[in-house]
Amino acid sequence: MNMLTKCHTVLFLLLSHLLSPAQAACSRVINTPVAPLGFSVIVNGDNVTGIYPDILRSLSVKESCQFQFSSVPRARLEVMFENGQADLLFPAIRTAKRDEHGIFVPMIYTRATLISLQSARPPIRSQQELLEQKNLKVAVVRGFDYGEGYQTLLSELNKQGRLIMEADPVSVARIMKSGVADASVMAPYIFAGAVQGDTRVDDMADKIRYEPLAELGWGDSGIYLSKKSLSQDDRNALQEMMERAARSGQVWKLFLRYYKPEVLKEGNRPRQ
C-alpha cells in the first residue's frame, strides 16, 4: 500500500466516524410518566406536549437520548418515582423528601401563592391570616409539595375541616368556579395553564387573584432524576444535558412562549 492509498484509507475512516450516527447519551430509553400540569405538561390522549416535554424532546435531538412518555395522575407519579418506577419527576419543587429518592436539577425559581377569584375581600398576606379566615375553603392538588411551610398550612387547614384534596389543577379550578372551594394554594403558572387549557373553566382566566403568602418563599423548581432506577452513567448524562439547557436560557424562553407576563410575575423567575 503506497503513501497516497494509506492517506485515503485514514481519511475514509475519519469521515466514516464523523458521519456515523452519534452514540446515544443514555444507555436505554428513559421511562418518563407524566401528569398534566397546565402548560408545563399537556396531555391530549396519547399526545404529550408542553414546556418540559418540549425541553426533553429538544434534548433527544441534540443528545440522542430518548424519552418514553405516559400519562398518570400526579399522586401516582410521586409514588412511582419514590418506588423507582419512574426515571424522572417534573415539574417539581425541591424538597427534603424528594431528595431522598432523586438528584435535583433546578430549571427556574417559583413559589406557591394563594389563588382565588377576584373579589372585594381584604388581602391575605400570610398563612396565619388565611387560617383566621375560617369561612374560606381551600382546595389543593393531592401530591403537590411546596416544602415544610406548605405542608404545615395543609395540616392546619385539615384540622379546621377546610381542606379539599383534588386529583389535578383543573379539578381544583372547577370546584372553585362552582363555589365549593374559595381558594387554592399552588404555583400561579400551573393554575393559569390549567384554566386556559380547559373550556370548562377558561372563562376564569381573566378573573384570577394571586396573593403571595409570607411563609411561602421562592424556591427551586425543576426535574428530579431517580437514584433507584437510573444508572450512575445515565444520571450523570441527563444531569449534564439538563443543566446546559437551563444555563442556555431555553427553559425561560419556553415559559415566556406559553404564559402571559402577568402570570409569571407572581410565581416565576428565571435562573441567572
Secondary structure, 3 states (H helix, E strand, C coil): CCHHHHHHHHHHHHHHHHHCCCCCCCCCCEEEEECCECCCEEEECCEEECHHHHHHHHHHHHHCCCEEEEECCHHHHHHHHHCCCCCEEEEEECCHHHHCCEEEEEEEEECCEEEEECCCCCCCCCHHHHHHCCCCCEEEECCCCCCHHHHHHHHHHHHCCCEEEECCHHHHHHHHHHCCCCEEEECHHHHHHHHHCCCCCHHHHHHEEEEECCCCCCEEEEEEEECCCCCHHHHHHHHHHHHHHHHCCHHHHHHHHHCCHHHHHHHEEECC
